[in-house]
Amino acid sequence: MTINFFKKTILLQIFLFLSLITLAIIEQTYFPYEEVDSDITMTEGILFLFIFLLLPFMWYFLYKLKPIGKKLFIFYIILGAVSFLVISDDSYIVTNVTTLTRFLDLIEYGLILLDGVILAFLFFTDVKEKFE
């Protein structure tokens, strides 16, 4: 039963992530941002690209209950924390708030919440035995 909830949580996280990307594209299409000089450094760009490429493998291995999935998830959480500390404040300059901005924020907070739920499943339920 717990494994079923765990797999549904992973599927929900994938759905929310794809919804976030879709809404961001729609927002950019219908409500284009002003041109703002962004000071994204090479380190930030490489870090985000690495995280973005890591996600499909992590989700696949977690869903299939492979031991490497747990390690990739922990690595993903650590990279997320490091990227939060590395990102400069200039990378998040918001020039206008649209009607979709609140939905994007809600989905982003939902993804963070699901990261915590998956972490709890991996260490505090009987799902942890499947990853050993």
N, C-alpha and C positions, 0 to 999 in steps of 0.2 A: 504494500500500500504506500509506504514512504517513498519507494523507488518511483512509483507512478507519479506522485506529487513532484518529486525531484525532476523527472523528465518533463513534466508539464511546465515547471518553472523555467527550465532551460528554453523550451519552445516559446514561452511568453517573453523571455528576454530577447530571443531572436526576432520575434514579431515586433516588439517595441523598438528595437534597434533599426529594423527596416522601416518602420513607421517614422522614426526620427529622421532618417535620411530622406524619405519621401517628402515629409513636411518641410524640411529645410530646402529641398529643391523647389517645391511649390512656392514657398515664401520668397525665395530669391527670384523666381520667375515673375510673380505678380507684384511683389513689393521690393524692387531692387534697392540695395544699400547704396549710400553715397560712397564715393571713392575716398577711403581713409588710408593713409599710410600705415601699413601694418608692419610691425617690427618682429615678425616671427623669425627666430633664428634657425640656423641649420639644425641645431640640436633638437629644438622643438619639433621641427618638421620630420626629422628622422624618427624621433620617438613616437609621434602620432602615426606615422606610416607603419612602423613596426607593430604597434598595438593593433592597428586596423587589419594588418595581415595575420596577426596572431589569433584574432577572434574566431574565424570559421573553424580553424583546427581545434581550438579550445572547446568550442561548443560541440563539435563532432565527438571528440574523445570523452567529454563529460557525458554526453547523451548515451554513448556506447559503454559507459562505465569502465573505461580504460584507466589504469593507474597514471599514465602520463597526463591525463586530463586534469587531475588534481594538481599536479605540479605546474602545468600550464596556467591553471586558474590562479594559483598563488603567485606565480610570476606576473600574471596580468594585474593582479591587485597591487603588487609592489610597484610595477611600472606606472600604474595609475596614480599612486601616491607620489612617486618621484616626479611624474609629469605635472602634477598639481603644484609641487614645490618649485619646479624649474620654469614654468610658464611665467612670462612677464605680465604685468598688469596691462601693458599696451596691446596685448593680443586680444583682449576682450573689450574693445571699444564698441559700445552699442550706440548707433547713431539715431535709430528710430525703433519704436516699438509698434509692432503690427498686431493684428488680431490673432495671428498664429504663434506669436512669441510665447504666450502663456501656455499653449499646448506643448510647444517645444520644451519649455522649462518643466512642465509636468511629466513629460515622457523621460526627460533626463533624470529627474529625481526618482522616477519609477525604476529606471535602470540601476541607479545606485542602490536603491532599496533591494532589488532582486540580487545584486551582488552580495549583499549581506545575508539574504535568505539562502543563497547557494553556499556561502561560506559556512553558515550554521548547519546546513545539511551535511556538508563534507566532514565536519568535525564533531558534531553533537548528536547525530542520529545513526541508525543502523546502516545508512548508506556508506559510511566510512569503511565498513568492512568489505564492501564490494571493490574498493579502490586499493586494497592491499594485495 
